């Protein structure tokens, strides 16, 4: 008896069904994998923000550890100017290493990182129709000049610009085309979903009277003391 040939359409059908089952299996494994389960965010939750100028690697970078505690309804920023050795070791393309090493130095978990060029900050400030700090309004270029004008003596200025940007985004949103957004995204090194950053800024804006502290870039013990204890 002659064996009936298998239809090519039937092969395509079964191949597609097999791939679908494989995909479902992979998704289930990802969901059940240790450390991948959903759950409440950490409290406090800390974000390392590194403000820098890629066009001038020698220019001082501003380092901000932003600490958000939902349980205490508190937002605090600890700021310092990156020392020359810190900037040389961790600046540029070593952002993940910087996150790990700074967490070790201050003995606190740092959950996220954002390496943010000054040029991107300037563009975001203008796209949010400017920011206000202490009753004074700033354009993007003025905001960057304000940060750099503080020098090593005022590393809190970067944090104040970011908090001002959060307030502006919450009040006006960001007027930017999709192509502009993609162009900026390519310049930002972060482990945060870039599409979620506006929502994160809006969330930060809801905290009343956020605390901003300046520290010496060499005194990591003081930075540690300024941060809350990790939740157990």
C-alpha positions in Angstrom: 0.0 0.0 0.0 1.4 3.3 -1.0 2.1 5.7 1.8 0.1 8.9 1.6 2.4 12.0 1.3 2.2 14.6 4.0 0.7 17.9 2.9 3.2 20.9 3.1 0.4 22.9 4.6 0.0 20.3 7.4 3.8 20.5 8.1 3.5 24.3 8.4 0.6 23.9 10.7 2.3 21.5 13.0 5.6 23.5 12.9 3.7 26.7 14.0 1.8 24.8 16.7 5.1 23.5 18.0 6.8 26.9 18.1 3.7 28.3 19.9 4.0 25.6 22.6 7.7 26.2 22.9 7.1 30.0 23.3 4.5 29.4 26.0 6.9 27.0 27.8 9.7 29.6 27.8 7.4 32.3 29.1 6.2 30.0 31.9 9.8 29.2 32.9 10.7 32.9 32.9 7.8 33.7 35.1 8.6 30.9 37.5 12.4 31.4 37.6 13.8 32.5 40.9 14.1 36.3 41.3 11.7 36.9 38.3 8.4 36.8 40.2 6.4 40.0 40.5 6.2 41.7 43.8 6.3 45.1 45.5 9.2 47.4 44.7 12.1 47.6 47.2 11.7 50.1 50.0 13.7 52.2 50.1 14.4 52.1 46.3 17.6 53.8 45.2 18.6 55.1 41.8 22.2 56.1 40.9 22.1 59.1 38.5 25.5 60.0 36.9 25.4 63.4 35.2 28.4 63.8 32.8 29.7 65.3 29.6 30.7 62.6 27.1 32.3 65.3 24.9 34.6 66.4 27.8 35.5 63.3 29.9 37.8 65.5 32.1 34.8 67.6 33.2 33.6 66.7 36.7 30.6 64.4 36.8 27.8 64.9 39.3 26.7 61.7 41.2 23.3 61.5 42.8 21.9 58.7 44.8 18.1 59.3 44.8 16.4 57.3 47.6 12.6 56.8 47.5 10.8 55.4 50.5 7.1 54.8 49.8 6.4 53.5 53.3 7.7 56.8 54.8 6.4 59.0 52.0 10.0 60.4 51.6 12.3 61.3 48.8 15.9 62.2 49.5 18.9 62.9 47.3 22.6 62.5 48.3 24.9 64.3 45.8 28.6 64.5 45.4 31.1 65.4 42.7 32.9 62.3 41.3 36.5 62.3 42.2 39.1 62.1 39.4 39.8 58.4 40.1 36.2 57.5 40.5 35.3 59.2 37.2 38.2 57.6 35.4 37.4 54.2 36.6 33.6 54.2 36.3 32.7 56.9 33.8 31.6 56.3 30.3 30.9 52.6 29.5 31.3 51.2 33.0 27.9 52.1 34.4 27.0 48.6 35.6 30.4 48.4 37.4 29.9 51.8 38.9 26.5 50.8 40.3 28.0 47.7 41.9 31.1 49.3 43.3 29.3 52.3 44.7 26.8 50.1 46.3 29.7 48.2 47.9 31.4 51.4 49.1 28.3 52.8 50.8 27.1 49.4 52.0 23.6 50.0 50.6 21.7 48.4 47.7 21.5 50.6 44.6 18.6 49.2 42.5 18.9 51.3 39.3 21.3 53.4 37.4 20.9 56.3 34.9 24.1 57.6 33.2 22.7 60.9 31.8 24.7 63.3 29.5 24.3 67.0 30.3 23.1 67.5 26.7 20.2 65.2 27.2 19.3 67.0 30.5 19.3 70.3 28.6 17.0 68.9 25.9 14.6 67.4 28.4 14.4 70.7 30.3 13.5 72.6 27.1 11.0 69.9 26.1 9.3 70.4 29.5 9.0 74.1 28.9 11.8 74.9 31.4 12.2 74.3 35.1 12.0 76.4 38.3 14.5 76.2 41.1 14.1 78.5 44.1 11.7 80.8 42.3 14.1 81.2 39.3 13.3 79.8 35.9 15.8 78.0 33.8 16.1 77.0 30.1 18.0 73.8 29.3 21.3 75.6 28.6 20.9 77.7 31.8 20.2 74.6 33.9 23.5 73.0 32.7 25.4 76.3 33.4 23.8 76.3 36.8 25.0 72.7 37.5 28.6 73.4 36.3 28.8 76.8 37.9 28.6 75.2 41.4 31.8 73.3 40.9 32.9 70.9 43.6 31.4 73.1 46.3 27.8 72.7 45.2 27.2 69.1 43.9 23.6 69.4 45.0 22.7 71.5 42.0 22.4 68.5 39.7 19.9 66.9 42.1 17.9 70.2 42.2 17.8 70.3 38.4 16.5 66.8 38.3 13.8 67.5 40.9 12.8 70.6 39.1 12.6 68.6 35.9 10.3 66.1 37.7 8.0 68.9 38.7 8.0 70.4 35.2 7.2 67.0 33.6 4.3 66.5 36.1 3.0 69.9 35.3 3.5 70.2 31.5 4.6 66.8 30.2 7.3 66.6 27.6 6.9 68.1 24.1 9.0 65.8 22.0 8.6 63.8 18.8 9.1 60.0 18.8 12.3 60.4 16.6 13.7 62.9 19.1 12.9 60.5 21.9 14.7 57.7 20.2 17.7 59.9 19.5 18.0 60.8 23.1 17.5 57.3 24.3 20.6 56.2 22.4 22.7 58.5 24.5 21.4 57.3 27.9 22.8 54.3 29.6 20.3 52.9 32.1 18.7 49.7 33.3 15.3 51.4 33.5 12.7 51.1 30.7 13.1 54.5 29.0 9.4 54.6 28.3 8.8 54.5 32.0 11.1 57.4 32.9 8.4 60.2 32.5 6.1 58.3 34.9 9.0 57.8 37.3 9.7 61.6 37.2 6.0 62.3 37.8 6.1 59.9 40.8 9.1 61.7 42.3 7.4 65.0 41.9 4.6 64.0 44.3 6.9 63.9 47.3 6.7 67.1 49.3 9.9 68.8 50.4 12.5 66.3 49.2 15.8 66.4 51.0 18.9 67.2 49.1 22.3 66.7 50.8 25.8 67.5 49.5 28.7 65.2 50.4 32.4 65.0 49.7 33.1 62.5 46.8 35.8 60.9 49.0 33.7 60.5 52.2 31.7 57.3 51.4 31.1 56.7 55.1 29.2 60.0 55.2 27.2 59.1 52.2 26.3 55.8 53.8 25.1 57.6 57.0 22.9 59.9 54.9 21.1 56.9 53.4 18.4 54.8 55.1 19.0 51.3 56.2 18.1 48.6 53.7 14.8 46.8 54.4 15.3 43.2 55.6 
